[in-house]
Amino acid sequence: MSMRDQWRVGLLLVLLLGSAFALFVPQGGSGGNANLAASSSGPTNLKYGLELAGGTRIRAPVNGVTAEQVSAPNGTSRTDIQKAVAGDIPSVSQSDVAIRTTKTQSTVEVFSDNVTTEQVKSALDGENIEYETVREGVTAQTRDDIVRTLSDKISKAGLAGGRVQQVTAANGKHFIQIEMPNANQSQMESLVTKRGKVSIVAHYPTGNGTQANTTLFTQQGISNVGPAQQAGTDNRWGVSVSLSDESANKFVRVMNEKGFTSSQGILACNYPQQSADKAGYCLYTLTDGRVVYGAGMGEGLAPSVKSGEFKNNPTFRITASNASEARRLQINLQAGALPAALDTQEGTTTYLQPSLASQFKVDSLIAGIAAVFAVSGVVFLRYGKREVALPMILTALSEVFILLGFAAAVKLPLDLSHIAGFIAVIGTGVDDLIIIADEVMSEGDVNSSRVFQSRFRKAFWVIGAAAATTIIAMSPLAVLGLGDLQGFAIITILGVLIGVLVTRPAYGDILRYLLTDK
């Protein structure tokens, strides 16, 4: 075999060895919550998606209303618009109003599960803000932000195989689709369907018989988040956070001004013995506006806050009621809050039992083996020569093995659509190899490498044109959010590229060596 032949076959062998390494050599864990992590069962490193591992899929639109082509009076700032809209719509805060400006238009988005287009129109009209249309739904940028944040939440939770993407229905409506293998519905909803807005609020007496609240900081005021763990003399669960300079200054100022560092304010929180609005000097942890924990100013923290030394090392511990709550706080603080919540009432939730998914996995394996045997039988019947048929079968299977190695290396969660792509790769791969063998052997014996190369070149032009057609046809399915079709298209395109660039040339070199005795 010539040096050129050795290089092409060597490249194929290198890819096969790399795929074997990715498939079978343990890669180590990814951290995160061991109770939530979805591991790949079996001897390989392959990850399985919802349809092969079981789990939950949520497909829901985003709550919100958008005003497009907005034009505000001169001198009106973004903050003015946010305050005006929030003040005119009940149950909407300033943080629920977003203003986005692009080269083509400005939009005002209101994120709430019960806001109507008429309410937004009335609020804008009341402030003399012009607009072209007001519609239900949010902008593409907001949906992109939600996909990114949800992906971060799933990653921080240690859920292997989780996937978040946008999908578009036939009527043009946009949905966010989240799939998490090995997660039940309650785990899924607690992690991704809420906005995850975390805030620390100071609650204190005002001196006239009433009590007031002041927000100290939110996710935006935190520079670093530690792990969820137990600490302190009471061994409570919590998350250690480091504040930004601005948040640290506000924290020190409010604590001193409102009496938290005085003798009356230290350890003076009576929550949950008393209701949250009458509990005294309390620091509340709120998630999506709900109090999840309340505690008073500690004796160890008060002196550093009172003297201002806290600003030099602005580390603050957010305490939670239990381990799961602390873990959710950590995830929300690290990944950030969703711009808007998902409308699960209008969406759909599907839960697939792991036992049923395991049956799909077995059925997929049987279908793949049946495809291999069927193709092998046809090839042997067609040629009757082991030196032609056997390399053809092994080369076609090497494409599938390399694709499996790629899936293991990038931790691609395999679903039924990917399995269909693997079977398609087997069929198209053998089809191309048959074209090579027929073209090479159709005009009689191959008595020299020059004759072989001439015939092989003709066959490869046909294969290249067919591969280009397949890639062009599959590309829209691969880039558009069309659900399961996307996985099928991606595997098919990768299989075609591996075949044209690696396995088809390597098979040609092997066939030349066998037929020309060189």
NUMARLUM-441971 format. One line per 4 residues: their letters; for each residue x negated, y, z negated of C-alpha. Coordinates in pm, whole numbers, padded with zeros to 5 digits. Example, Ala and Ser with C-alpha at 12.3 -4.5 7.8 and 13.67 -1.06 7.14 Angstrom:
BEGIN
AS> -01230 -00450 -00780; -01367 -00106 -00714
***
This chain:
BEGIN
MSMR> 00000 00000 00000; -00144 00341 00100; -00222 00624 -00140; 00090 00808 -00024
DQWR> 00300 00500 -00090; 00146 00460 -00434; 00226 00824 -00521; 00594 00793 -00433
VGLL> 00642 00460 -00607; 00436 00587 -00900; 00669 00885 -00940; 00964 00646 -00955
LVLL> 00787 00438 -01220; 00707 00749 -01425; 01073 00854 -01420; 01180 00504 -01521
LGSA> 00934 00502 -01812; 01045 00849 -01919; 01408 00740 -01905; 01329 00433 -02115
FALF> 01158 00657 -02372; 01458 00892 -02386; 01702 00602 -02413; 01537 00373 -02667
VPQG> 01277 00563 -02873; 01438 00716 -03186; 01441 01094 -03157; 01529 01181 -03517
GSGG> 01834 01351 -03662; 01949 01705 -03599; 02021 01800 -03958; 02351 01942 -04060
NANL> 02620 01779 -04267; 02570 01405 -04263; 02935 01348 -04339; 03041 01541 -04030
AASS> 02770 01433 -03789; 02878 01208 -03504; 02604 00953 -03445; 02564 00735 -03144
SGPT> 02623 00375 -03242; 02419 00107 -03069; 02057 00052 -02967; 02028 00360 -02741
NLKY> 02015 00734 -02795; 02319 00794 -02574; 02586 01027 -02708; 02951 00959 -02634
GLEL> 03228 01208 -02583; 03586 01203 -02700; 03708 00934 -02461; 03437 00685 -02557
AGGT> 03388 00766 -02926; 03730 00885 -03043; 03799 01227 -03190; 04006 01538 -03137
RIRA> 04065 01770 -02844; 04228 02112 -02883; 04334 02312 -02579; 04479 02650 -02670
PVNG> 04501 03009 -02543; 04358 03302 -02737; 04582 03528 -02943; 04571 03886 -02822
VTAE> 04703 04163 -02599; 04491 04362 -02352; 04546 04709 -02208; 04359 04759 -01879
QVSA> 04228 05070 -01699; 04239 05271 -02021; 04157 05642 -02014; 04143 05838 -02341
PNGT> 04153 06220 -02381; 03818 06399 -02388; 03658 06397 -02729; 03830 06077 -02839
SRTD> 03578 05826 -02971; 03607 05451 -02985; 03655 05465 -03361; 03941 05713 -03315
IQKA> 04116 05475 -03074; 04064 05178 -03307; 04202 05365 -03607; 04497 05499 -03411
VAGD> 04600 05162 -03267; 04550 04980 -03597; 04748 05246 -03782; 05046 05216 -03548
IPSV> 05074 04835 -03548; 05161 04654 -03873; 04925 04375 -03993; 04650 04490 -03752
SQSD> 04322 04618 -03899; 04059 04830 -03730; 03836 04524 -03683; 04117 04361 -03483
VAIR> 04090 04627 -03211; 03809 04598 -02956; 03720 04843 -02679; 03516 04719 -02386
TTKT> 03375 04933 -02107; 03238 04796 -01781; 03139 04958 -01452; 03490 04913 -01316
QSTV> 03724 04965 -01612; 03778 05017 -01983; 04001 04788 -02185; 04157 04790 -02530
EVFS> 04214 04450 -02688; 04425 04384 -02996; 04361 04049 -03163; 04661 03928 -03359
DNVT> 04894 03630 -03349; 05211 03838 -03370; 05135 04158 -03176; 05346 04229 -02867
TEQV> 05275 04419 -02548; 05544 04671 -02641; 05372 04749 -02971; 05041 04811 -02795
KSAL> 05209 05032 -02534; 05381 05234 -02807; 05054 05277 -03000; 04865 05397 -02691
DGEN> 05146 05628 -02583; 05155 05782 -02929; 04788 05883 -02895; 04824 06008 -02535
IEYE> 04598 05730 -02410; 04661 05643 -02048; 04656 05286 -01920; 04751 05093 -01609
TVRE> 04884 04763 -01745; 04930 04589 -02079; 04932 04210 -02070; 04915 03913 -02300
GVTA> 04576 03747 -02338; 04218 03870 -02376; 03934 03959 -02142; 03684 03716 -01991
QTRD> 03408 03864 -02209; 03606 03787 -02524; 03662 03430 -02408; 03288 03397 -02342
DIVR> 03216 03524 -02694; 03460 03271 -02839; 03302 02982 -02646; 02955 03086 -02765
TLSD> 03064 03126 -03128; 03254 02796 -03135; 02954 02618 -02982; 02738 02765 -03261
KISK> 02989 02651 -03525; 02988 02296 -03390; 02608 02296 -03373; 02572 02428 -03729
AGLA> 02816 02163 -03851; 02591 01891 -03707; 02862 01748 -03481; 02689 01559 -03200
GGRV> 02871 01554 -02868; 03097 01853 -02939; 03185 02057 -02634; 03355 02393 -02584
QQVT> 03457 02528 -02245; 03708 02749 -02067; 03975 02585 -01853; 04225 02750 -01624
AANG> 04575 02610 -01570; 04749 02596 -01233; 04950 02908 -01324; 04629 03105 -01385
KHFI> 04650 03105 -01764; 04321 03068 -01949; 04260 02821 -02232; 03974 02736 -02465
QIEM> 03917 02362 -02483; 03723 02210 -02773; 03632 01843 -02795; 03468 01687 -03101
PNAN> 03397 01313 -03108; 03436 01132 -03441; 03627 01424 -03595; 03983 01401 -03716
QSQM> 04240 01673 -03661; 04208 01834 -04004; 03829 01863 -03972; 03869 02014 -03628
ESLV> 04127 02273 -03725; 03946 02383 -04040; 03630 02445 -03839; 03736 02603 -03511
TKRG> 04096 02726 -03515; 04045 03000 -03773; 03858 03321 -03702; 03609 03263 -03983
KVSI> 03590 03627 -04097; 03396 03628 -04424; 03381 03935 -04647; 03275 04015 -05003
VAHY> 03516 04250 -05177; 03472 04437 -05505; 03791 04443 -05716; 03795 04683 -06012
PTGN> 04020 04896 -06241; 04065 05259 -06136; 04133 05405 -06480; 04497 05498 -06424
GTQA> 04641 05155 -06484; 04590 05031 -06129; 04318 04832 -05959; 04149 04883 -05620
NTTL> 03940 04693 -05365; 03628 04793 -05171; 03473 04577 -04900; 03101 04542 -04973
FTQQ> 02985 04359 -04661; 03086 04113 -04390; 02889 03884 -04158; 02744 04188 -03981
GISN> 02574 04301 -04304; 02384 03977 -04359; 02031 03929 -04226; 01967 03570 -04338
VGPA> 02178 03275 -04455; 02051 02991 -04669; 02186 02634 -04693; 02494 02534 -04887
QQAG> 02370 02390 -05216; 02421 02376 -05590; 02229 02622 -05808; 02239 02811 -06135
TDNR> 02305 02702 -06491; 02662 02611 -06399; 02540 02407 -06099; 02805 02561 -05872
WGVS> 02808 02530 -05496; 02725 02837 -05295; 02529 02999 -05016; 02233 03232 -05063
VSLS> 02231 03534 -04829; 01996 03824 -04769; 02158 04161 -04703; 02056 04424 -04455
DESA> 01925 04753 -04595; 02256 04928 -04530; 02459 04656 -04701; 02217 04641 -04995
NKFV> 02243 05019 -05047; 02623 05003 -05039; 02629 04707 -05277; 02411 04885 -05534
RVMN> 02607 05210 -05502; 02952 05053 -05541; 02846 04826 -05828; 02709 05122 -06025
EKGF> 02985 05370 -05936; 03273 05134 -06014; 03135 05008 -06346; 03031 04654 -06256
TSSQ> 02687 04701 -06416; 02827 04856 -06735; 02899 04659 -07051; 03268 04658 -06960
GILA> 03204 04524 -06608; 02958 04240 -06673; 03129 03900 -06684; 03467 04077 -06683
CNYP> 03648 03879 -06413; 03955 03687 -06525; 04024 03511 -06195; 04185 03260 -06151
QQSA> 04345 03287 -06496; 04507 03608 -06370; 04625 03692 -06019; 04368 03827 -05776
DKAG> 04513 04181 -05786; 04496 04209 -06168; 04183 04014 -06264; 03951 04300 -06365
YCLY> 03593 04344 -06239; 03567 04071 -05977; 03360 03997 -05670; 03586 03807 -05430
TLTD> 03478 03592 -05139; 03741 03619 -04864; 03770 03396 -04558; 04021 03524 -04303
GRVV> 04169 03750 -04571; 04221 03466 -04821; 04041 03464 -05155; 03840 03143 -05174
YGAG> 03640 03229 -05485; 03612 03502 -05745; 03339 03574 -05999; 03218 03859 -06217
MGEG> 02888 04043 -06222; 02629 03812 -06378; 02408 03911 -06670; 02096 03824 -06471
LAPS> 02192 04028 -06164; 02331 04339 -06334; 01998 04492 -06458; 01832 04476 -06113
VKSG> 02139 04626 -05947; 02164 04903 -06208; 01797 04998 -06173; 01801 04973 -05794
EFKN> 01535 04699 -05785; 01789 04480 -05605; 01714 04679 -05287; 01357 04544 -05282
NPTF> 01484 04186 -05260; 01850 04209 -05156; 01937 03842 -05200; 02295 03768 -05297
RITA> 02456 03434 -05375; 02809 03377 -05245; 02970 03117 -05469; 03228 02868 -05348
SNAS> 03476 02647 -05529; 03340 02318 -05392; 03089 02164 -05150; 03314 02167 -04842
EARR> 03407 02532 -04896; 03039 02623 -04932; 02959 02438 -04611; 03234 02623 -04424
LQIN> 03103 02954 -04558; 02752 02871 -04436; 02880 02779 -04089; 03093 03093 -04060
LQAG> 02812 03318 -04182; 02556 03166 -03945; 02775 03140 -03635; 02975 03458 -03694
ALPA> 03345 03527 -03676; 03560 03462 -03372; 03680 03781 -03201; 04031 03633 -03200
ALDT> 04203 03320 -03323; 04332 03040 -03102; 04706 02997 -03054; 04740 02632 -03151
QEGT> 05121 02662 -03150; 05120 02713 -02773; 04828 02482 -02709; 04797 02107 -02733
TTYL> 04604 01887 -02975; 04509 01530 -02892; 04364 01278 -03137; 04213 00957 -03001
QPSL> 04148 00674 -03244; 03790 00540 -03245; 03915 00184 -03196; 04090 00279 -02872
ASQF> 03785 00474 -02755; 03564 00171 -02822; 03789 -00032 -02595; 03742 00230 -02322
KVDS> 03366 00193 -02371; 03386 -00183 -02320; 03612 -00141 -02016; 03368 00110 -01866
LIAG> 03078 -00133 -01913; 03275 -00410 -01747; 03364 -00182 -01455; 02998 -00086 -01409
IAAV> 02880 -00448 -01416; 03155 -00548 -01172; 03047 -00270 -00935; 02686 -00388 -00947
FAVS> 02778 -00751 -00876; 03015 -00654 -00595; 02756 -00434 -00425; 02482 -00695 -00475
GVVF> 02697 -00967 -00319; 02776 -00759 -00013; 02410 -00666 00036; 02287 -01026 00015
LRYG> 02560 -01141 00254; 02470 -00863 00497; 02094 -00924 00517; 02021 -01268 00377
KREV> 01662 -01158 00309; 01543 -01117 -00046; 01260 -00883 00055; 01521 -00640 00189
ALPM> 01818 -00689 -00044; 01645 -00724 -00382; 01447 -00395 -00364; 01767 -00229 -00245
ILTA> 01962 -00339 -00552; 01679 -00257 -00793; 01630 00087 -00639; 02001 00168 -00665
LSEV> 02008 00058 -01029; 01698 00268 -01101; 01899 00579 -01009; 02160 00493 -01273
FILL> 01888 00419 -01529; 01720 00755 -01464; 02055 00932 -01497; 02119 00756 -01830
GFAA> 01776 00866 -01948; 01854 01223 -01847; 02185 01208 -02036; 02006 01079 -02346
AVKL> 01732 01343 -02320; 01974 01638 -02298; 02222 01472 -02539; 02501 01484 -02284
PLDL> 02816 01333 -02438; 02931 01067 -02191; 03301 01047 -02108; 03506 00850 -01859
SHIA> 03442 01115 -01593; 03068 01057 -01625; 03116 00680 -01600; 03312 00736 -01277
GFIA> 03017 00944 -01154; 02772 00662 -01233; 02983 00415 -01034; 03000 00661 -00746
VIGT> 02621 00698 -00757; 02582 00319 -00726; 02808 00315 -00420; 02658 00614 -00241
GVDD> 02304 00505 -00330; 02341 00159 -00181; 02518 00309 00121; 02214 00527 00193
LIII> 01976 00236 00141; 02178 00027 00387; 02143 00306 00643; 01766 00294 00596
ADEV> 01747 -00084 00626; 01977 -00098 00931; 01794 00176 01114; 01456 00017 01045
MSEG> 01560 -00339 01145; 01817 -00271 01418; 01566 -00243 01706; 01368 -00558 01641
DVNS> 01069 -00643 01428; 00858 -00373 01271; 00504 -00440 01389; 00329 -00124 01266
SRVF> 00359 00155 01015; 00400 00408 01297; 00711 00227 01426; 00849 00203 01073
QSRF> 00789 00571 01005; 00966 00674 01327; 01273 00470 01244; 01273 00570 00878
RKAF> 01259 00939 00971; 01576 00903 01181; 01759 00734 00892; 01639 00994 00643
WVIG> 01782 01279 00851; 02123 01112 00830; 02085 01058 00455; 01974 01417 00400
AAAA> 02271 01557 00591; 02511 01336 00395; 02350 01441 00064; 02379 01810 00153
TTII> 02746 01762 00238; 02810 01584 -00093; 02633 01853 -00296; 02821 02134 -00121
AMSP> 03154 01957 -00171; 03088 01884 -00540; 02937 02221 -00635; 03271 02402 -00693
LAVL> 03384 02121 -00923; 03056 02138 -01115; 03064 02513 -01185; 03437 02571 -01236
GLGD> 03610 02483 -01562; 03822 02202 -01422; 03801 01964 -01715; 03703 01603 -01643
LQGF> 03627 01673 -01277; 03327 01876 -01386; 03152 01580 -01549; 03212 01361 -01243
AIIT> 03071 01626 -01011; 02759 01692 -01222; 02662 01324 -01240; 02727 01275 -00868
ILGV> 02512 01576 -00772; 02227 01470 -01001; 02244 01117 -00860; 02227 01243 -00502
LIGV> 01929 01468 -00581; 01738 01189 -00755; 01813 00960 -00461; 01702 01199 -00188
LVTR> 01393 01327 -00368; 01269 01007 -00538; 01439 00672 -00493; 01516 00675 -00116
PAYG> 01156 00765 -00018; 01022 00510 -00268; 01247 00239 -00121; 01123 00330 00226
DILR> 00763 00287 00114; 00841 -00046 -00052; 01024 -00167 00258; 00736 -00059 00483
YLLT> 00491 -00253 00271; 00708 -00567 00278; 00795 -00558 00650; 00456 -00457 00791
DK> 00238 -00662 00552; 00042 -00347 00465
***
